[in-house]
Amino acid sequence: MSDDQIRSDWATKDFYKELGVARTATADEIKKAYRRLARANHPDSHPDDTVKHDRFKAVAEAYDVIGDADKRKKYDEARHLFSRGGHPGGGGGFGGGGVNVEDLLRERGAGGGGFGDLFGDLFGGGFSAGRRAPRAARGNDLETTATIGFTESLEGVTVSLRISSEGACVTCRGTGGKPGTRPHACGVCEGTGMVTGSVGGAFSMNETCPACGGRQLVYDETCPTCHGSGLGQATRTIQARIPSGVKDGQRIRLRGKGAPGEHGGPAGDLYVTVKVTQHRVFGRKGENLTVDVPVSFAELALGAEIKVPTLGGAPVTLKVPAGTPSGRTFRVRGKGAAGADGNRGDLLATVEVQVPASLDPKAREALEAYAAATAASSTSLRAGLFEGTP
């Protein structure tokens, strides 16, 4: 059935008659009538009675319209127009007796779309018969951490994550009632799932019933596991791919790996904060790897060729020119981490002089001779420290 046909069908229904109230009934009278009929025909109280099921659907549909002040006003106006001669016509239009309801609705300010716009607004584009189906809700986002090795952070790795999230209680399957017991209509909202609360002055608004949580039904004996909440903790293990190049402390979003959605809604996302363990030799600066290379004074003073390790590859030979100062950094191209574009960064090797803790007699003799030969230049090294000082 098309939307227009559905609207035409609604337009010819007498919702006041369905609830057994007069057209002049107050909002209170309409509400009481609905609650009485809903309790008497609720599907959960009569699981095998299809007649009562259909009656409950019709009552709920009627209350959805005339139980709302704004919808009721539009419904009454439309019914008045129909009483002047309009009747359902082909293709969802109205006509008959020389009266075109489409034109009448436009004249009365129902909007440029006429009948369709009025009833689209009146009925919200459709109605789910019977008790309203719970609205689909997206699952919650979850947070967790994953600790990976230095090399794994560069190459990427698949890790197993154990995730705990809130879900339906496994004992009562989300009903909140003790298994084997039957529910009854909530006494606070009388089975509507909603209560009216004041927001100050003459204004009020409908809100979810705090007693049944909008479920419309309650149990005299609650579930021993979840104590009536219908919720429980669900634990699962997922395989998550940590991409290459991830940095320590980086937060990764895994779409759809969070808590499951409710009533068919999509799952939330999982945010993983990655902790990267330090490497014994290498460090990292962006896509470049770093390494501190211990050298002797003689190697820097005289020059040398020294072996430098690379991560996951063969060592490279680094040529250190004579007179190189301690702390100088050499760049070995293409020996760093792989970037997102597939290109590799560089290896930054910093030479650091290591002072021996002890010397054998021969080395001490040679070093003392060197010290004597360079005594004058050693003193001049610190001359600049005293310039301009009293």
QUIKAKA-V206413 format. One record per residue. BURIAL is I if it has 16 or more other C-alpha atoms within 10 Angstrom, else O. Layout:
<<BURIAL> <BURIAL>>
//
This chain:
<<O> <O> <O> <I> <I> <O> <I> <I> <O> <I> <I> <O> <O> <O> <I> <I> <O> <I> <I> <O> <O> <O> <O> <O> <O> <O> <O> <O> <O> <I> <I> <O> <I> <I> <I> <O> <I> <I> <I> <O> <I> <I> <I> <O> <I> <O> <O> <O> <O> <O> <O> <I> <I> <I> <I> <I> <I> <I> <I> <I> <I> <I> <I> <I> <I> <I> <I> <O> <O> <O> <I> <I> <O> <I> <I> <O> <O> <I> <I> <O> <I> <I> <O> <O> <O> <I> <I> <I> <O> <O> <O> <I> <I> <I> <I> <O> <O> <O> <I> <I> <I> <I> <O> <I> <I> <I> <O> <O> <O> <I> <O> <O> <O> <I> <I> <I> <O> <I> <I> <O> <O> <I> <I> <O> <O> <O> <O> <O> <I> <I> <I> <I> <O> <O> <O> <O> <O> <I> <I> <I> <I> <I> <I> <O> <O> <O> <I> <I> <O> <I> <I> <I> <I> <I> <O> <I> <O> <O> <O> <O> <O> <O> <I> <I> <I> <O> <I> <I> <I> <O> <I> <I> <O> <I> <I> <I> <I> <I> <O> <O> <O> <O> <I> <I> <I> <I> <O> <O> <I> <I> <I> <I> <I> <I> <I> <O> <O> <O> <O> <O> <O> <O> <O> <O> <O> <O> <O> <I> <I> <O> <I> <I> <O> <I> <I> <I> <I> <I> <I> <O> <I> <I> <I> <O> <I> <I> <I> <I> <I> <I> <I> <I> <O> <O> <O> <O> <O> <O> <O> <I> <O> <I> <O> <I> <I> <I> <I> <I> <O> <O> <I> <I> <O> <I> <O> <I> <I> <I> <I> <I> <I> <I> <O> <O> <O> <I> <I> <I> <I> <I> <I> <I> <I> <I> <I> <I> <O> <O> <O> <O> <O> <I> <I> <I> <O> <O> <I> <I> <I> <I> <I> <I> <I> <O> <I> <O> <I> <O> <I> <I> <O> <O> <O> <I> <O> <O> <O> <I> <I> <I> <O> <O> <O> <O> <O> <O> <O> <O> <O> <I> <O> <O> <O> <I> <O> <I> <O> <O> <I> <I> <I> <I> <O> <O> <I> <I> <I> <I> <I> <O> <O> <O> <O> <I> <I> <I> <I> <I> <I> <I> <I> <I> <I> <O> <O> <O> <O> <O> <O> <O> <O> <O> <O> <O> <O> <O> <O> <O> <O> <O> <O> <O> <O> <O> <O> <O> <O> <O> <O> <O> <O> <O> <O> <O> <O> <O> <O> <O> <O> <O>>
//
